[in-house]
Amino acid sequence: MSETPTPPTPPEQGADDPRARLAAVRTEVAKVVVGQDAAVSGLLVALLCGGHVLMEGVPGVAKTLLVRALAGALAVDTKRVQFTPDLMPGDITGSMVIEGQAGQLRFREGPLFTNLLLADEINRTPPKTQSALLEAMAEGQVSVDGVSRPLPRPFLVAATQNPVEYEGTYPLPEAQLDRFLLKVVLPIPDRDAELEILRRHAAGFDPNDVAGAGVRAVAGPADIVAGQAAVGAVQVAPEVAGYIVDIARATRVSPSLSLGVSPRGATALLHSARAWAWLSGRDFVTPDDVKVLAHATLAHRLGLRPEAELDGTDVNQVLASALGSVAVPR
């Protein structure tokens, strides 16, 4: 399972507390998106860690709407790129252009220069263009014509992809998958949630008008920065750190996997568990925080052996087995 549940309600906080403001974001997003709390949790965790999120789901489960609603509730700048087979790297990063009669060269910023980039259907463009995001996601900058240009802060790539078996998709390179802090799967909503979606549309809901649906800006970049600082102060006991390392090492010796969790993956699980603990109202990480985030943080970093794929084995099954083989610290 790659879903991230909703964190428990933290203790009562003041309205000026960044945790309270970010918790209110969930309420605002729910005004337009029904039944996708796991994805909202994943996006908030990624923002607090300075990471990025890969969202997978069939067309029509509100991936794009979710990101637009989040941007509206956070009052951050957002841009959208529709990834297509003919998209070029410069279309994303920006490029040097000639301007004026003097023919001066000037850098024209691409859509990467924003706080929240919606990379829509990222796996419909060839790997060369997908790789244009690597430097931005890893280092928060773009290098064009030998000059490095920093991106705004905060910066988050929310990439959507259709399941890989869909026609016209390209698998993401392993190096790029490793740059996503989390991968969340948006499921088809259950019957009650789908009825609520239809009820809203029957009442006149316009998915292209997020503000008209009542989504208000309840937090901003300053709250994200304050939250990031608070998450950095969340304590991780040596026993919990050892638990994370043992989980990573268990995947490396699994006979079903050709690629286990790297040290970067273990570090990502540490950071995401700290963010989860803070959102839950605690200043320390528990083993349960680690288990809650393990699938969303680690599953997309694993590589199945061909024989395991032929047997119908799923990476989440292998990861669950690895988690079960590691003793949970008391």
Secondary structure, 3 states (H helix, E strand, C coil): CCCCCCCCCCCCCCCCCHHHHHHHHHHHHCCCCCCCHHHHHHHHHHHHHCCCEEEECCCCCCHHHHHHHHHHHHCCCEEEEECCCCCCCHHHHEEEEEECCCCEEEEEECCCCCCEEEEECHHHCCHHHHHHHHHHHHHCEEEECCEEEECCCCCEEEEEECCCCCCCCCCCCHHHHCCCCEEEECCCCCHHHHHHHHHHHHCCCCCCCCHHHCCCCCCCHHHHHHHHHHHHCCECCHHHHHHHHHHHHHHHCCCCEEECCCHHHHHHHHHHHHHHHHHCCCCECCHHHHHHHHHHHHHHHCEECHHHHHCCCCHHHHHHHHHHHCCCCC
